Amino acid sequence: MSVLAPEVRDEVERALSACVIDVVDYPQPGVMFKDITPMLADHDAFTAVVTALASAGRDEDGNVIVDKVVGMEARGFILAAPVALALGAGFVPVRKAGKLPRETHAVSYALEYGEATLEIHQDAVQPGERVLLVDDVLATGGTVAATRELVESCGGTVHAVSVLLELTFLPGRETNPGLTVTSLGTV
């Protein structure tokens, strides 16, 4: 992963502390939701976050080392698409069941507060392509594990995971052994 410039690192810290708002009991009682929409509305904060997330798709010299960036529905889309542009890579959406119009691979998994099924187009990632997974929050790790399985079902390899926030009191990293995880902030 390439090294972040000090001014980018400082702007990311500001973005996380000032522009991510806690919402109590959303989407259900007992959940502390991290609202990133104020960060998205702040051009400087959003730019710094995209730059920092994209660093996981570069080597130490700043060269791009991934072919695709995969974003998980729904907030992962918002972050992954500009990361793909920053890297000059393709963007692939991983969607909830029934949202993609062509032949898909599907994986069902447990969330921190429910269950879900994710799908990817069967031709979205080509055999041998290296992929960067981008999402907003790493919690239990189920979404990342399911997405990794989808990428591998297409013949691709997950190079790394890059997330805005990591909930360290949940087993996200442990659920995904062998994956390099870059988190811009921890809770």
N, CA and C atoms as a LAMMPS dump frame, in Angstrom:
ITEM: TIMESTEP
0
ITEM: NUMBER OF ATOMS
561
ITEM: BOX BOUNDS ff ff ff
-5.0000000000000000e+02 5.0000000000000000e+02
-5.0000000000000000e+02 5.0000000000000000e+02
-5.0000000000000000e+02 5.0000000000000000e+02
ITEM: ATOMS id mol type element x y z
1 1 1 N 0.848 -1.173 0
2 1 2 C 0 0 0
3 1 3 C 0.893 1.234 0
4 2 1 N 0.504 2.228 -0.789
5 2 2 C 1.284 3.458 -0.838
6 2 3 C 1.061 4.268 0.436
7 3 1 N 2.004 5.138 0.737
8 3 2 C 1.961 5.964 1.942
9 3 3 C 1.145 7.217 1.667
10 4 1 N 0.278 7.568 2.625
11 4 2 C -0.535 8.777 2.483
12 4 3 C 0.265 10.017 2.823
13 5 1 N 0.048 11.065 2.063
14 5 2 C 0.665 12.355 2.367
15 5 3 C 0.102 12.856 3.691
16 6 1 N 0.902 13.556 4.495
17 6 2 C 0.434 14.038 5.799
18 6 3 C -0.844 14.876 5.713
19 7 1 N -0.973 15.695 4.674
20 7 2 C -2.173 16.534 4.567
21 7 3 C -3.424 15.693 4.29
22 8 1 N -3.272 14.575 3.566
23 8 2 C -4.405 13.676 3.323
24 8 3 C -4.766 12.973 4.626
25 9 1 N -3.766 12.486 5.339
26 9 2 C -4 11.817 6.621
27 9 3 C -4.717 12.756 7.599
28 10 1 N -4.278 14.02 7.652
29 10 2 C -4.909 15.006 8.537
30 10 3 C -6.357 15.267 8.129
31 11 1 N -6.623 15.371 6.827
32 11 2 C -7.982 15.627 6.357
33 11 3 C -8.887 14.42 6.625
34 12 1 N -8.356 13.204 6.517
35 12 2 C -9.138 12.012 6.832
36 12 3 C -9.514 12.015 8.311
37 13 1 N -8.577 12.327 9.176
38 13 2 C -8.871 12.397 10.611
39 13 3 C -9.951 13.435 10.889
40 14 1 N -9.878 14.596 10.237
41 14 2 C -10.898 15.628 10.411
42 14 3 C -12.248 15.133 9.9
43 15 1 N -12.237 14.483 8.749
44 15 2 C -13.478 13.985 8.154
45 15 3 C -14.168 12.997 9.078
46 16 1 N -13.397 12.097 9.647
47 16 2 C -13.993 11.081 10.511
48 16 3 C -14.516 11.677 11.812
49 17 1 N -13.763 12.603 12.396
50 17 2 C -14.197 13.164 13.679
51 17 3 C -15.326 14.177 13.525
52 18 1 N -15.319 14.962 12.463
53 18 2 C -16.309 16.032 12.317
54 18 3 C -17.489 15.668 11.428
55 19 1 N -17.314 14.713 10.538
56 19 2 C -18.324 14.495 9.503
57 19 3 C -19.008 13.137 9.539
58 20 1 N -18.714 12.309 10.522
59 20 2 C -19.417 11.044 10.688
60 20 3 C -20.205 11.161 11.99
61 21 1 N -21.522 11.02 11.871
62 21 2 C -22.416 11.268 13.003
63 21 3 C -23.028 9.96 13.494
64 22 1 N -23.015 9.77 14.812
65 22 2 C -23.654 8.599 15.412
66 22 3 C -25.165 8.802 15.481
67 23 1 N -25.908 7.78 15.069
68 23 2 C -27.365 7.788 15.162
69 23 3 C -27.756 6.586 16.023
70 24 1 N -28.305 6.864 17.192
71 24 2 C -28.657 5.83 18.153
72 24 3 C -29.915 5.077 17.711
73 25 1 N -29.87 3.752 17.905
74 25 2 C -31.018 2.87 17.663
75 25 3 C -31.512 2.892 16.215
76 26 1 N -30.577 2.959 15.271
77 26 2 C -30.954 2.893 13.862
78 26 3 C -30.07 1.851 13.189
79 27 1 N -30.611 0.948 12.437
80 27 2 C -31.981 0.787 11.971
81 27 3 C -32.886 0.049 12.954
82 28 1 N -32.318 -0.361 14.108
83 28 2 C -33.142 -1.017 15.119
84 28 3 C -32.536 -0.737 16.486
85 29 1 N -33.303 -0.913 17.55
86 29 2 C -32.798 -0.642 18.892
87 29 3 C -31.508 -1.4 19.188
88 30 1 N -30.574 -0.698 19.829
89 30 2 C -29.296 -1.294 20.197
90 30 3 C -28.191 -1.109 19.184
91 31 1 N -28.521 -0.613 17.999
92 31 2 C -27.513 -0.396 16.956
93 31 3 C -27.114 1.081 16.94
94 32 1 N -25.8 1.335 16.893
95 32 2 C -25.275 2.692 16.747
96 32 3 C -24.844 2.852 15.29
97 33 1 N -25.68 3.522 14.499
98 33 2 C -25.441 3.699 13.065
99 33 3 C -24.463 4.84 12.849
100 34 1 N -23.52 4.648 11.955
101 34 2 C -22.547 5.682 11.596
102 34 3 C -23.018 6.35 10.313
103 35 1 N -23.52 7.578 10.428
104 35 2 C -24.036 8.326 9.274
105 35 3 C -22.883 9.056 8.595
106 36 1 N -22.573 8.633 7.356
107 36 2 C -21.457 9.231 6.611
108 36 3 C -21.905 10.325 5.65
109 37 1 N -23.203 10.613 5.59
110 37 2 C -23.668 11.592 4.605
111 37 3 C -23.072 12.983 4.796
112 38 1 N -22.811 13.459 6.021
113 38 2 C -22.135 14.766 6.133
114 38 3 C -20.727 14.747 5.519
115 39 1 N -20.022 13.62 5.636
116 39 2 C -18.694 13.497 5.03
117 39 3 C -18.79 13.516 3.508
118 40 1 N -19.827 12.87 2.973
119 40 2 C -20.016 12.859 1.526
120 40 3 C -20.31 14.256 0.984
121 41 1 N -20.979 15.078 1.775
122 41 2 C -21.349 16.431 1.356
123 41 3 C -20.203 17.426 1.455
124 42 1 N -19.126 17.037 2.123
125 42 2 C -17.959 17.905 2.311
126 42 3 C -16.899 17.503 1.277
127 43 1 N -16.726 18.315 0.237
128 43 2 C -15.831 17.961 -0.872
129 43 3 C -14.433 17.587 -0.405
130 44 1 N -13.838 18.396 0.46
131 44 2 C -12.472 18.118 0.907
132 44 3 C -12.393 16.815 1.695
133 45 1 N -13.356 16.598 2.577
134 45 2 C -13.373 15.371 3.368
135 45 3 C -13.564 14.15 2.469
136 46 1 N -14.515 14.23 1.55
137 46 2 C -14.797 13.112 0.65
138 46 3 C -13.59 12.807 -0.23
139 47 1 N -12.942 13.832 -0.736
140 47 2 C -11.752 13.649 -1.574
141 47 3 C -10.641 12.957 -0.795
142 48 1 N -10.41 13.393 0.441
143 48 2 C -9.367 12.782 1.271
144 48 3 C -9.689 11.319 1.57
145 49 1 N -10.939 11.026 1.863
146 49 2 C -11.346 9.657 2.161
147 49 3 C -11.16 8.763 0.93
148 50 1 N -11.568 9.234 -0.238
149 50 2 C -11.404 8.44 -1.462
150 50 3 C -9.92 8.178 -1.724
151 51 1 N -9.09 9.196 -1.58
152 51 2 C -7.649 9.038 -1.775
153 51 3 C -7.074 8.01 -0.811
154 52 1 N -7.484 8.086 0.442
155 52 2 C -6.979 7.16 1.454
156 52 3 C -7.461 5.733 1.196
157 53 1 N -8.735 5.564 0.856
158 53 2 C -9.247 4.226 0.555
159 53 3 C -8.533 3.627 -0.652
160 54 1 N -8.255 4.449 -1.647
161 54 2 C -7.59 3.984 -2.869
162 54 3 C -6.153 3.542 -2.616
163 55 1 N -5.539 4.025 -1.551
164 55 2 C -4.136 3.662 -1.28
165 55 3 C -3.965 2.154 -1.112
166 56 1 N -5.019 1.454 -0.695
167 56 2 C -4.935 -0.002 -0.537
168 56 3 C -4.833 -0.722 -1.882
169 57 1 N -5.098 -0.028 -2.975
170 57 2 C -4.982 -0.6 -4.313
171 57 3 C -3.695 -0.202 -5.019
172 58 1 N -2.759 0.349 -4.256
173 58 2 C -1.464 0.774 -4.807
174 58 3 C -0.326 0.104 -4.042
175 59 1 N 0.825 -0.041 -4.712
176 59 2 C 2.006 -0.553 -4.018
177 59 3 C 2.764 0.604 -3.365
178 60 1 N 3.907 0.305 -2.774
179 60 2 C 4.697 1.311 -2.057
180 60 3 C 5.161 2.461 -2.95
181 61 1 N 5.266 2.197 -4.254
182 61 2 C 5.695 3.228 -5.194
183 61 3 C 4.53 4.009 -5.795
184 62 1 N 3.308 3.662 -5.395
185 62 2 C 2.129 4.353 -5.905
186 62 3 C 1.539 3.754 -7.162
187 63 1 N 2.071 2.611 -7.603
188 63 2 C 1.545 1.953 -8.804
189 63 3 C 0.257 1.2 -8.475
190 64 1 N -0.721 1.27 -9.366
191 64 2 C -1.982 0.551 -9.184
192 64 3 C -1.734 -0.938 -9.356
193 65 1 N -2.248 -1.727 -8.403
194 65 2 C -2.015 -3.174 -8.434
195 65 3 C -3.321 -3.97 -8.415
196 66 1 N -4.431 -3.306 -8.728
197 66 2 C -5.716 -3.999 -8.825
198 66 3 C -6.354 -3.692 -10.176
199 67 1 N -7.187 -4.618 -10.622
200 67 2 C -7.891 -4.453 -11.888
201 67 3 C -9.31 -3.926 -11.692
202 68 1 N -9.92 -4.308 -10.577
203 68 2 C -11.302 -3.932 -10.292
204 68 3 C -11.428 -3.486 -8.843
205 69 1 N -12.409 -2.624 -8.614
206 69 2 C -12.805 -2.233 -7.26
207 69 3 C -14.249 -2.668 -7.098
208 70 1 N -14.507 -3.462 -6.065
209 70 2 C -15.841 -3.972 -5.798
210 70 3 C -16.422 -3.235 -4.596
211 71 1 N -17.635 -2.712 -4.783
212 71 2 C -18.341 -2.034 -3.7
213 71 3 C -19.606 -2.78 -3.364
214 72 1 N -19.861 -2.92 -2.073
215 72 2 C -21.023 -3.655 -1.606
216 72 3 C -22.184 -2.697 -1.374
217 73 1 N -23.38 -3.165 -1.716
218 73 2 C -24.579 -2.355 -1.547
219 73 3 C -24.758 -2.032 -0.066
220 74 1 N -25.091 -0.831 0.281
221 74 2 C -25.35 0.285 -0.602
222 74 3 C -24.286 1.368 -0.435
223 75 1 N -23.845 1.603 0.79
224 75 2 C -22.881 2.692 0.982
225 75 3 C -21.512 2.36 0.401
226 76 1 N -21.205 1.089 0.237
227 76 2 C -19.973 0.708 -0.43
228 76 3 C -19.909 1.206 -1.858
229 77 1 N -21.093 1.304 -2.523
230 77 2 C -21.134 1.854 -3.887
231 77 3 C -20.61 3.282 -3.902
232 78 1 N -21.093 4.059 -2.948
233 78 2 C -20.776 5.488 -2.896
234 78 3 C -19.28 5.702 -2.747
235 79 1 N -18.621 4.844 -1.99
236 79 2 C -17.179 4.963 -1.772
237 79 3 C -16.371 4.271 -2.862
238 80 1 N -16.81 3.112 -3.308
239 80 2 C -16.008 2.317 -4.24
240 80 3 C -15.941 2.901 -5.644
241 81 1 N -17.029 3.494 -6.119
242 81 2 C -17.012 4.031 -7.489
243 81 3 C -15.946 5.119 -7.658
244 82 1 N -15.857 6.129 -6.777
245 82 2 C -14.782 7.105 -6.956
246 82 3 C -13.392 6.53 -6.676
247 83 1 N -13.307 5.503 -5.826
248 83 2 C -12.014 4.841 -5.614
249 83 3 C -11.567 4.183 -6.922
250 84 1 N -12.491 3.528 -7.615
251 84 2 C -12.157 2.915 -8.91
252 84 3 C -11.667 3.967 -9.893
253 85 1 N -12.335 5.107 -9.94
254 85 2 C -11.892 6.187 -10.825
255 85 3 C -10.5 6.672 -10.449
256 86 1 N -10.251 6.821 -9.144
257 86 2 C -8.936 7.291 -8.683
258 86 3 C -7.827 6.316 -9.062
259 87 1 N -8.164 5.028 -9.125
260 87 2 C -7.169 4.009 -9.471
261 87 3 C -7.103 3.707 -10.962
262 88 1 N -8.058 4.22 -11.725
263 88 2 C -8.106 3.867 -13.143
264 88 3 C -8.51 2.422 -13.34
265 89 1 N -9.319 1.912 -12.417
266 89 2 C -9.764 0.521 -12.45
267 89 3 C -11.261 0.474 -12.716
268 90 1 N -11.763 -0.705 -13.048
269 90 2 C -13.191 -0.877 -13.224
270 90 3 C -13.9 -0.96 -11.888
271 91 1 N -15.176 -0.602 -11.879
272 91 2 C -16.015 -0.697 -10.684
273 91 3 C -17.028 -1.809 -10.864
274 92 1 N -17.202 -2.638 -9.836
275 92 2 C -18.165 -3.731 -9.864
276 92 3 C -19.075 -3.611 -8.649
277 93 1 N -20.389 -3.52 -8.871
278 93 2 C -21.315 -3.507 -7.736
279 93 3 C -21.678 -4.919 -7.292
280 94 1 N -21.686 -5.126 -5.999
281 94 2 C -22.23 -6.339 -5.412
282 94 3 C -23.544 -5.924 -4.782
283 95 1 N -24.632 -6.571 -5.236
284 95 2 C -25.977 -6.114 -4.877
285 95 3 C -26.739 -7.123 -4.046
286 96 1 N -27.798 -6.638 -3.427
287 96 2 C -28.728 -7.519 -2.725
288 96 3 C -29.443 -8.385 -3.758
289 97 1 N -29.95 -9.505 -3.295
290 97 2 C -30.584 -10.488 -4.185
291 97 3 C -31.684 -9.864 -5.037
292 98 1 N -31.67 -10.23 -6.327
293 98 2 C -32.727 -9.818 -7.238
294 98 3 C -32.557 -8.449 -7.869
295 99 1 N -31.443 -7.775 -7.628
296 99 2 C -31.241 -6.421 -8.15
297 99 3 C -30.416 -6.376 -9.436
298 100 1 N -29.723 -7.45 -9.77
299 100 2 C -28.904 -7.479 -10.985
300 100 3 C -29.665 -8.191 -12.095
301 101 1 N -29.618 -7.653 -13.326
302 101 2 C -30.485 -8.15 -14.4
303 101 3 C -30.012 -9.384 -15.152
304 102 1 N -28.754 -9.781 -14.995
305 102 2 C -28.256 -10.925 -15.766
306 102 3 C -27.87 -12.069 -14.835
307 103 1 N -27.24 -13.104 -15.39
308 103 2 C -26.841 -14.271 -14.602
309 103 3 C -25.871 -13.855 -13.493
310 104 1 N -26.133 -14.385 -12.283
311 104 2 C -25.333 -13.996 -11.124
312 104 3 C -24.829 -15.21 -10.355
313 105 1 N -23.816 -14.947 -9.523
314 105 2 C -23.435 -15.843 -8.438
315 105 3 C -24.058 -15.22 -7.194
316 106 1 N -24.482 -16.048 -6.228
317 106 2 C -25.116 -15.553 -5.012
318 106 3 C -24.521 -16.224 -3.78
319 107 1 N -24.476 -15.459 -2.666
320 107 2 C -24.022 -15.975 -1.379
321 107 3 C -24.93 -15.395 -0.302
322 108 1 N -25.399 -16.259 0.595
323 108 2 C -26.174 -15.813 1.755
324 108 3 C -25.273 -15.849 2.982
325 109 1 N -25.497 -14.918 3.909
326 109 2 C -24.63 -14.801 5.086
327 109 3 C -25.36 -14.061 6.206
328 110 1 N -24.768 -14.087 7.4
329 110 2 C -25.339 -13.411 8.563
330 110 3 C -24.746 -12.02 8.71
331 111 1 N -25.592 -11.061 9.057
332 111 2 C -25.185 -9.693 9.381
333 111 3 C -25.143 -9.533 10.896
334 112 1 N -24.681 -8.369 11.371
335 112 2 C -24.698 -8.127 12.81
336 112 3 C -26.115 -8.008 13.349
337 113 1 N -27.098 -7.729 12.478
338 113 2 C -28.494 -7.655 12.924
339 113 3 C -29.452 -8.218 11.875
340 114 1 N -29.137 -9.422 11.382
341 114 2 C -30.033 -10.058 10.42
342 114 3 C -29.283 -10.968 9.461
343 115 1 N -29.91 -11.252 8.335
344 115 2 C -29.317 -12.076 7.292
345 115 3 C -29.487 -11.381 5.949
346 116 1 N -28.643 -11.75 4.982
347 116 2 C -28.726 -11.137 3.655
348 116 3 C -28.178 -12.1 2.611
349 117 1 N -28.507 -11.808 1.36
350 117 2 C -27.939 -12.511 0.218
351 117 3 C -27.37 -11.455 -0.713
352 118 1 N -26.143 -11.661 -1.153
353 118 2 C -25.494 -10.763 -2.103
354 118 3 C -25.284 -11.49 -3.414
355 119 1 N -25.269 -10.697 -4.506
356 119 2 C -25.048 -11.251 -5.835
357 119 3 C -24.059 -10.403 -6.619
358 120 1 N -23.401 -11.06 -7.57
359 120 2 C -22.49 -10.404 -8.495
360 120 3 C -22.771 -10.987 -9.881
361 121 1 N -22.668 -10.161 -10.915
362 121 2 C -22.793 -10.711 -12.274
363 121 3 C -21.677 -11.733 -12.484
364 122 1 N -22.014 -12.82 -13.154
365 122 2 C -21.041 -13.893 -13.354
366 122 3 C -19.822 -13.451 -14.149
367 123 1 N -19.981 -12.428 -14.995
368 123 2 C -18.86 -11.963 -15.819
369 123 3 C -18.25 -10.651 -15.32
370 124 1 N -18.581 -10.24 -14.099
371 124 2 C -18.125 -8.939 -13.587
372 124 3 C -16.631 -8.9 -13.309
373 125 1 N -16.083 -10.013 -12.878
374 125 2 C -14.652 -10.125 -12.593
375 125 3 C -14.133 -11.28 -13.437
376 126 1 N -13.067 -11.028 -14.168
377 126 2 C -12.487 -12.046 -15.04
378 126 3 C -11.486 -12.894 -14.274
379 127 1 N -11.314 -14.164 -14.678
380 127 2 C -10.325 -15.013 -14.014
381 127 3 C -8.947 -14.345 -13.977
382 128 1 N -8.353 -14.377 -12.803
383 128 2 C -7.021 -13.802 -12.619
384 128 3 C -6.999 -12.332 -12.234
385 129 1 N -8.119 -11.64 -12.323
386 129 2 C -8.118 -10.22 -11.947
387 129 3 C -7.972 -10.059 -10.434
388 130 1 N -7.221 -9.01 -10.077
389 130 2 C -7.01 -8.667 -8.665
390 130 3 C -8.017 -7.586 -8.291
391 131 1 N -8.625 -7.764 -7.119
392 131 2 C -9.752 -6.936 -6.724
393 131 3 C -9.5 -6.276 -5.365
394 132 1 N -9.9 -5.021 -5.269
395 132 2 C -9.934 -4.299 -4.002
396 132 3 C -11.389 -4.202 -3.576
397 133 1 N -11.715 -4.678 -2.375
398 133 2 C -13.058 -4.542 -1.825
399 133 3 C -13.125 -3.239 -1.032
400 134 1 N -14.183 -2.456 -1.246
401 134 2 C -14.359 -1.192 -0.535
402 134 3 C -15.757 -1.154 0.068
403 135 1 N -15.809 -0.821 1.367
404 135 2 C -17.098 -0.678 2.043
405 135 3 C -16.976 0.423 3.085
406 136 1 N -18.109 0.776 3.669
407 136 2 C -18.113 1.841 4.663
408 136 3 C -17.651 1.344 6.023
409 137 1 N -18.22 0.223 6.494
410 137 2 C -17.923 -0.261 7.84
411 137 3 C -17.597 -1.745 7.809
412 138 1 N -16.539 -2.127 8.517
413 138 2 C -16.228 -3.532 8.752
414 138 3 C -16.705 -3.846 10.16
415 139 1 N -17.706 -4.729 10.26
416 139 2 C -18.277 -5.085 11.563
417 139 3 C -17.986 -6.556 11.842
418 140 1 N -18.944 -7.43 11.602
419 140 2 C -18.74 -8.864 11.854
420 140 3 C -17.871 -9.522 10.793
421 141 1 N -17.736 -8.87 9.638
422 141 2 C -16.934 -9.415 8.552
423 141 3 C -17.711 -10.285 7.586
424 142 1 N -18.996 -10.475 7.844
425 142 2 C -19.806 -11.327 6.984
426 142 3 C -19.95 -10.813 5.569
427 143 1 N -20.134 -9.503 5.416
428 143 2 C -20.278 -8.919 4.08
429 143 3 C -18.988 -9.08 3.283
430 144 1 N -17.856 -8.839 3.926
431 144 2 C -16.561 -8.992 3.257
432 144 3 C -16.344 -10.453 2.871
433 145 1 N -16.607 -11.374 3.789
434 145 2 C -16.413 -12.799 3.492
435 145 3 C -17.309 -13.251 2.337
436 146 1 N -18.566 -12.807 2.347
437 146 2 C -19.487 -13.172 1.262
438 146 3 C -19.028 -12.584 -0.067
439 147 1 N -18.572 -11.334 -0.037
440 147 2 C -18.113 -10.688 -1.271
441 147 3 C -16.846 -11.345 -1.788
442 148 1 N -15.961 -11.711 -0.894
443 148 2 C -14.753 -12.432 -1.299
444 148 3 C -15.133 -13.735 -2.007
445 149 1 N -16.091 -14.45 -1.434
446 149 2 C -16.554 -15.698 -2.049
447 149 3 C -17.128 -15.444 -3.445
448 150 1 N -17.874 -14.345 -3.612
449 150 2 C -18.427 -14.004 -4.926
450 150 3 C -17.318 -13.706 -5.933
451 151 1 N -16.337 -12.918 -5.525
452 151 2 C -15.212 -12.593 -6.417
453 151 3 C -14.488 -13.866 -6.833
454 152 1 N -14.237 -14.739 -5.867
455 152 2 C -13.539 -15.989 -6.168
456 152 3 C -14.378 -16.906 -7.054
457 153 1 N -15.717 -16.835 -6.939
458 153 2 C -16.569 -17.651 -7.804
459 153 3 C -16.466 -17.217 -9.262
460 154 1 N -16.039 -15.978 -9.487
461 154 2 C -15.81 -15.471 -10.849
462 154 3 C -14.397 -15.783 -11.332
463 155 1 N -13.531 -16.233 -10.439
464 155 2 C -12.142 -16.521 -10.8
465 155 3 C -11.175 -15.422 -10.418
466 156 1 N -11.654 -14.391 -9.733
467 156 2 C -10.792 -13.299 -9.304
468 156 3 C -10.157 -13.57 -7.953
469 157 1 N -9.232 -12.689 -7.583
470 157 2 C -8.537 -12.77 -6.305
471 157 3 C -8.709 -11.454 -5.564
472 158 1 N -9.114 -11.539 -4.306
473 158 2 C -9.226 -10.324 -3.5
474 158 3 C -7.84 -9.961 -2.991
475 159 1 N -7.371 -8.789 -3.413
476 159 2 C -6.057 -8.29 -3.005
477 159 3 C -6.105 -7.726 -1.59
478 160 1 N -7.13 -6.925 -1.304
479 160 2 C -7.226 -6.263 -0.006
480 160 3 C -8.635 -5.729 0.196
481 161 1 N -8.879 -5.276 1.414
482 161 2 C -10.14 -4.649 1.796
483 161 3 C -9.805 -3.27 2.341
484 162 1 N -10.584 -2.275 1.929
485 162 2 C -10.391 -0.919 2.406
486 162 3 C -11.739 -0.395 2.889
487 163 1 N -11.803 0.014 4.172
488 163 2 C -13.055 0.475 4.753
489 163 3 C -12.866 1.825 5.43
490 164 1 N -13.954 2.553 5.506
491 164 2 C -13.941 3.838 6.187
492 164 3 C -13.759 3.643 7.689
493 165 1 N -14.577 2.781 8.288
494 165 2 C -14.533 2.533 9.727
495 165 3 C -14.523 1.048 10.032
496 166 1 N -13.822 0.686 11.095
497 166 2 C -13.799 -0.687 11.571
498 166 3 C -14.308 -0.702 13.007
499 167 1 N -15.281 -1.56 13.265
500 167 2 C -15.807 -1.741 14.617
501 167 3 C -14.962 -2.823 15.28
502 168 1 N -13.983 -2.392 16.077
503 168 2 C -12.995 -3.329 16.616
504 168 3 C -13.556 -4.252 17.694
505 169 1 N -14.74 -3.951 18.201
506 169 2 C -15.362 -4.823 19.197
507 169 3 C -16.103 -5.989 18.542
508 170 1 N -16.104 -6.038 17.217
509 170 2 C -16.687 -7.143 16.463
510 170 3 C -15.573 -7.846 15.672
511 171 1 N -15.779 -9.107 15.282
512 171 2 C -14.688 -9.925 14.728
513 171 3 C -14.454 -9.806 13.221
514 172 1 N -14.573 -8.621 12.651
515 172 2 C -14.426 -8.463 11.204
516 172 3 C -13.128 -8.987 10.635
517 173 1 N -12.017 -8.638 11.251
518 173 2 C -10.715 -9.114 10.759
519 173 3 C -10.565 -10.621 10.947
520 174 1 N -10.977 -11.109 12.11
521 174 2 C -10.845 -12.536 12.404
522 174 3 C -11.705 -13.384 11.467
523 175 1 N -12.806 -12.842 11.001
524 175 2 C -13.695 -13.553 10.078
525 175 3 C -13.069 -13.671 8.694
526 176 1 N -12.064 -12.847 8.424
527 176 2 C -11.441 -12.801 7.094
528 176 3 C -9.927 -12.976 7.185
529 177 1 N -9.471 -14.137 7.666
530 177 2 C -8.029 -14.351 7.797
531 177 3 C -7.332 -14.308 6.443
532 178 1 N -6.114 -13.791 6.454
533 178 2 C -5.319 -13.74 5.234
534 178 3 C -5.581 -12.535 4.353
535 179 1 N -6.574 -11.709 4.714
536 179 2 C -6.853 -10.503 3.924
537 179 3 C -6.229 -9.294 4.591
538 180 1 N -5.579 -8.463 3.79
539 180 2 C -5.082 -7.183 4.29
540 180 3 C -6.257 -6.233 4.396
541 181 1 N -6.469 -5.698 5.594
542 181 2 C -7.563 -4.776 5.827
543 181 3 C -6.995 -3.394 6.168
544 182 1 N -7.424 -2.388 5.413
545 182 2 C -7.083 -0.999 5.702
546 182 3 C -8.347 -0.32 6.191
547 183 1 N -8.293 0.203 7.412
548 183 2 C -9.433 0.965 7.926
549 183 3 C -8.933 2.372 8.238
550 184 1 N -9.723 3.358 7.816
551 184 2 C -9.319 4.751 8.027
552 184 3 C -9.573 5.213 9.45
553 185 1 N -10.475 4.524 10.139
554 185 2 C -10.766 4.845 11.527
555 185 3 C -11.311 3.627 12.232
556 186 1 N -11.244 3.634 13.565
557 186 2 C -11.763 2.518 14.348
558 186 3 C -12.719 3.036 15.415
559 187 1 N -13.635 2.168 15.773
560 187 2 C -14.606 2.472 16.825
561 187 3 C -14.546 1.33 17.82
